Amino acid sequence: MPPPAAPPKIAVLIPAFREARHIAAVVREIRDYCPGADIVVIDDGSPDPTAQAAADAGATVLEHVHNQGKGAALQTGFDHARASGCDLAITLDGDGQHAPSDIPAFLKAYERTRSPVLVGNRMGDVAAMPWLRRRTNLFMSGLLSRQMGQYVPDTQCGFRLYHRSAFPEGPWDPASRRFAAESEILLRLSLRGFKIGSVPIQTLYGEEKSKIHPFADTLRFFRMLRRFKKIKKEFLSR
């Protein structure tokens, strides 16, 4: 009888900016639900003690000297996971709005489906989601799903699992180094033929203030989408 397969090597990637208040609790809870994972906090130039709090909680800390945006922080995390030989990377936010208790659901879904990309889906329980955020998510998810040619119910959710074959690679256009990067990652993966699955997760909204700038980040999103349409057209023409 062949020996049992080794468990996958997992990195949990947490982009963080000004999260000194929450990051230690997030790191400790991840440890409870994903023991053995390399918990990596990417401190994106925080002026507060985010990096120290994460290190004190036992995380691997990667630091940007200056704030570069969530997309850039994620890419730093993926580069680390790739260099470390990780099989899977799980991404989630550091502000407590993603429940680490949902990590086992991602791992079970991966074991069952072997889907290379799994995106959290909060749209099955929207009672706790602010009205404007709900409408924005529905609109953007519908728009991106049409571009991808596959339905992803909550494209704006940053709680995700990636197999190493789907780890994004930079460099990114500067316009996509912030929040639009998570949408562009899905668009680029779909263009490469990756099937994107979904995992139902909890919908958590507390008193945390969103770091999304509605006007500026919406402009970045549509600029990214316009640029991607050109990339898609060139790709399909080949």
DOKOL-651888 format. One record per atom (N, C-alpha, C): x, y, z; residue in three letters. Coordinates in steps of 0.2 Angstrom, whole numbers, plus 5000, padded with zeros to 4 digits. Each point is the difference from the previous one (the first is absolute). Example, Ala and Ser with C-alpha at 12.3 -4.5 7.8 and 13.67 -1.06 7.14 Angstrom:
2
506649725039ala
499650065000ala
500450065000ala
499850054996ser
500450065001ser
499650055003ser
***
This chain:
238
500449945000met
499650065000met
500450065000met
499950054995pro
500450065000pro
499950045006pro
500550045002pro
500050045006pro
499450064999pro
499750025005pro
499550064999pro
500450064997pro
499650044996ala
500350064997ala
500150055006ala
500550034999ala
500250065005ala
499550055000ala
499850035005pro
499550065000pro
500350054996pro
499650054997pro
500350054997pro
500350055004pro
500550044998lys
500350055003lys
499650064999lys
499850045005ile
499550054999ile
500350075003ile
499950054996ala
500250075003ala
499350035000ala
499950045006val
499550045001val
500250074999val
499850044995leu
500350074998leu
499550055003leu
500250055004ile
499650055002ile
500350074999ile
499850034995pro
500250074998pro
499750055006pro
500450045002ala
499850045006ala
500250075000ala
499650055001phe
500250075001phe
499650035005phe
500450025005arg
499750035006arg
499549955004arg
500349945001glu
499549955003glu
500349985007glu
500450045004ala
500349995006ala
499449985005ala
499450024999arg
499549995005arg
499749934999arg
500049974994his
499749934999his
500549954998his
500650014998ile
500449954996ile
500249945005ile
500250025006ala
500249945004ala
499449955002ala
499450035001ala
499549955001ala
499849964993ala
500150034995val
499949964993val
500549955000val
500750025001val
500549954999val
499949945005val
499850015006arg
499949955005arg
499449954998arg
499550034997glu
499449964999glu
500249964994glu
500450034995ile
500249964994ile
500349935002ile
500550015005arg
500449955003arg
499549945003arg
499550025003asp
499549955002asp
499749964995asp
499850034994tyr
499749974995tyr
500449974994tyr
500650025000cys
500549984995cys
500749995003cys
500049955004pro
500749995004pro
500549974995pro
500650035001gly
500549984995gly
500150044994gly
499550054999ala
500150044994ala
500550065002ala
500350024994asp
500550065001asp
499550064999asp
499950035006ile
499650065000ile
500450064999ile
499850044994val
500550054997val
499650075000val
500250045004val
499750075000val
500450054996val
499750034995ile
500450044996ile
499850075002ile
500450045004asp
499950065003asp
500150054994asp
499550044998asp
500150044994asp
500150075002asp
500650015003gly
500250075002gly
499650035006gly
499849965004ser
499550035006ser
500450045004ser
499750065002pro
500450055005pro
499949985007pro
499549955001asp
499949975007asp
500449945001asp
500049975006pro
500449945001pro
499649934998pro
499850004994thr
499749944997thr
500549954999thr
500650014998ala
500549954999ala
500249975006ala
500150045005gln
500249975007gln
499549965003gln
499350025000ala
499549965002ala
499949934997ala
500150004993ala
500049944997ala
500649955001ala
500650035001ala
500549965002ala
500049975007ala
499750045004asp
499949985007asp
499549945001asp
499550004995ala
499549955000ala
500349944996ala
500650004998gly
500349944996gly
500050004993gly
499850054997ala
500050004992ala
500650024997ala
500149974994thr
500650034996thr
499850074997thr
500450045001val
499850074998val
500550034994val
499750024995leu
500350034994leu
499850075000leu
500550055000glu
499850075000glu
500250044994glu
499550044998his
500150054995his
500250065003his
500550044998val
500250065003val
499550054999val
499750004994his
499550054999his
499349974998his
499550035001asn
499349974998asn
500049994992asn
499849944998gln
500049994993gln
499349984998gln
499649985004gly
499349974998gly
499949935001gly
499449985001lys
499949935002lys
500249954994lys
500050024994gly
500249954995gly
500749995000gly
500450055002ala
500750005000ala
500249955006ala
499650015006ala
500249965006ala
499849934999ala
499549984996leu
499849944998leu
500649964996leu
500250044995gln
500549984996gln
500749985004gln
500150045005thr
500649985004thr
499949945004thr
499449995002gly
499849945003gly
500049944996gly
499850004994phe
500049954995phe
500749984998phe
500450054999asp
500749994999asp
500449965005asp
499850025006his
500349965006his
499749935000his
499449994999ala
499749935000ala
500349964995ala
500150034994arg
500349964994arg
500749985002arg
500450055003ala
500749995001ala
500149955006ala
499549995004ser
500049965006ser
499749934998ser
499849994994gly
499849934998gly
499349985002gly
499650055001cys
499349995003cys
499649974994cys
499549955002asp
499649974995asp
499350055000asp
499850035005leu
499450035001leu
500150075003leu
499750054998ala
500050075003ala
499350025002ala
499950025006ile
499350025002ile
500150085001ile
499650044997thr
500050075002thr
499450025004thr
500150055005leu
499550035003leu
500250065003leu
499550045002asp
500250075003asp
500250005007asp
500350055002gly
500250015007gly
499650035005gly
499450024997asp
499650055005asp
499449965003asp
500049935000gly
499549975003gly
499449984997gly
499950034993gln
499449994997gln
500049934996gln
500549965000his
500149944998his
500149955005his
499549955001ala
500149955006ala
500549954999ala
500549995003pro
500549954999pro
499649935001pro
499550005004ser
499649935001ser
499749984993ser
500050044995asp
499849984993asp
500649964996asp
500650015003ile
500649974996ile
499949924999ile
499749965005pro
499949934999pro
499549994994pro
499550044999ala
499650004994ala
500350004994ala
500550054999phe
500450004994phe
500449944999phe
500349975005leu
500449954999leu
499649934999leu
499450005003lys
499649944998lys
499850014993lys
499850064997ala
499850014994ala
500549984995ala
500650025001tyr
500649994996tyr
500149925000tyr
500049975005glu
500149925000glu
499449974996glu
499450035000arg
499549964997arg
500050024992arg
500250064998thr
499950024993thr
500750014997thr
500550015004arg
500750014997arg
500050074995arg
499550045002ser
500050064996ser
500650055002ser
500350024995pro
500650045001pro
499950075003pro
499450024999val
499850075003val
499349995004val
500050025006leu
499450005003leu
499950075003leu
499450034999val
499950075003val
499450005005val
500150035005gly
499450005005gly
499450044998gly
499449975002asn
499450034997asn
499650025007asn
499950065000arg
499650035006arg
499350024998arg
499849984993met
499450034998met
499449955002met
500149945003gly
499549965002gly
499750035007gly
500350045003asp
499850035006asp
500250085001asp
499550044997val
500250074999val
499750045005val
499749975005ala
499650055005ala
500550045004ala
500649985001ala
500550045004ala
500450044995ala
499950004993met
500450044996met
499750074998met
500450055001pro
499750074999pro
499650004993pro
499550044999trp
499650004994trp
500450024994trp
500450055000leu
500450024995leu
500549954998leu
500449975005arg
500549954998arg
499649944997arg
499449985002arg
499749944997arg
499850024992arg
499850064999arg
499850024993arg
500650004996arg
500650035003thr
500650004996thr
500349934998thr
500049965005asn
500249934999asn
499649974995asn
499450005000leu
499549974995leu
500250034993leu
500150064999phe
500150034994phe
500749984997phe
500550015004met
500749984998met
500149934999met
499749965004ser
500049924999ser
499749984993ser
499450034999gly
499749994994gly
500450024994gly
500350065000leu
500450034995leu
500649964999leu
500449985005leu
500649964999leu
499849934998leu
499449975002ser
499949934998ser
499850004993ser
499750054997arg
499950004993arg
500750014996arg
500550035002gln
500650014997gln
500449935001gln
499949975005met
500449945001met
499749944997met
499350004998gly
499749954997gly
499849945005gly
500050025006gln
499849955006gln
499850045006gln
499549975003tyr
499750045006tyr
500349995006tyr
500250055003val
500350015007val
499650055004val
499649975005pro
499550045003pro
500350065004pro
500650005002asp
500350055004asp
500750024999asp
500150034994thr
500650014997thr
500450055005thr
499750045004gln
500350055004gln
500249975006gln
499949945002cys
500349975006cys
500749985000cys
500450035005gly
500749985000gly
500249945003gly
499549975003phe
500249935004phe
500049954995phe
500549974998arg
500149964994arg
500549945002arg
500049954996leu
500549955000leu
500349994993leu
500650004999tyr
500449994993tyr
500449945001tyr
500049954995his
500549954999his
500650044997his
500649975001arg
500650034997arg
500050014993arg
499749964996ser
499950014993ser
499750064998ser
499650035005ala
499650064998ala
500350065004ala
500650005004phe
500250055003phe
500250064995phe
499750065001pro
500150064996pro
500750014999pro
500250034994glu
500750024999glu
500050084998glu
500450045003gly
500150074998gly
500550004994gly
500250064999pro
499850065003pro
499350034997pro
499650035004trp
499450034999trp
500050074997trp
499550024996asp
500050074998asp
499850045007asp
500350065000pro
499950045006pro
499350015002pro
499650004995ala
499250015002ala
499749945003ala
500349954999ser
499749935003ser
500449985007ser
500450045002arg
500449985006arg
499650015007arg
499450034999arg
499650015006arg
499449965000arg
499450025001phe
499449955001phe
499849974994phe
500150034994ala
499849974994ala
500449944998ala
500649995003ala
500449944999ala
499649935001ala
499650005005glu
499749945002glu
499549984994glu
499750054997ser
499649994994ser
500449984994ser
500550034999glu
500549984994glu
500349935001glu
500149985006ile
500349935001ile
499549954997ile
499350015002leu
499549954997leu
500050014993leu
500050064997leu
499950014993leu
500649964996leu
500650015003arg
500649974996arg
500049935001arg
499849975006leu
500049935001leu
499449974995leu
499550034999ser
499449974996ser
500350004993ser
500450054998leu
500250014993leu
500549944999leu
500349985005arg
500549944999arg
499649935001arg
499450005001gly
499649945000gly
499949975006gly
500150045006phe
499949975007phe
499350005001phe
499749955003lys
499350005003lys
500050025007lys
499650055001ile
500050045007ile
499449975004ile
500149975005gly
499449985004gly
499950055006gly
499449985004ser
499850045005ser
499949965007ser
500150045005val
499949975007val
499650045004val
499449985003pro
499650045004pro
500350025006pro
500150065002ile
500350025006ile
499550055004ile
500250025006gln
499750045004gln
500050074998gln
499550045001thr
500050074998thr
500150045007thr
500650035001leu
500150045006leu
500250074998leu
499650055004tyr
500150074999tyr
500050035007tyr
500550035003gly
500050035006gly
500150074999gly
500450035005glu
500050075000glu
500650034996glu
500449954997glu
500650024996glu
499850044994glu
500450054999lys
499950044994lys
500449984994lys
499649994994ser
500349974994ser
500550054998ser
500649974997lys
500550044997lys
499950014993lys
499549984997ile
499850014993ile
499850074999ile
500350044995his
499850064999his
499550004994his
499350015001pro
499549994995pro
500150034994pro
500250064999phe
500150034994phe
500649984996phe
500650015004ala
500749984997ala
500049934998ala
499849955005asp
500049934998asp
499549984995asp
499550034999thr
499549984995thr
500350024993thr
500350065000leu
500450024994leu
500549954998leu
500449985005arg
500549954999arg
499849944997arg
499449985003phe
499749934998phe
499850014992phe
499750054998phe
499750004993phe
500650014995phe
500650045003arg
500650004996arg
500349934999arg
500049975005met
500349935000met
499549964995met
499450005000leu
499549964996leu
500150024993leu
500150064998arg
500150034994arg
500649974997arg
500650005004arg
500649984998arg
500049924999arg
499649975004phe
500049925000phe
499649984993phe
499550044998lys
499649994994lys
500550004994lys
500550045000lys
500550004995lys
500449945000lys
500249995006ile
500549945001ile
499649934998ile
499450005001lys
499649944999lys
499950004992lys
499950054997lys
499950004993lys
500649984996lys
500650035002glu
500649974997glu
500249935002glu
499849985006phe
500149935001phe
499649954996phe
499350024999leu
499649964996leu
500250004992leu
500250064998ser
500250004993ser
500649964999ser
500449985005arg
500649954999arg
499749934999arg
***
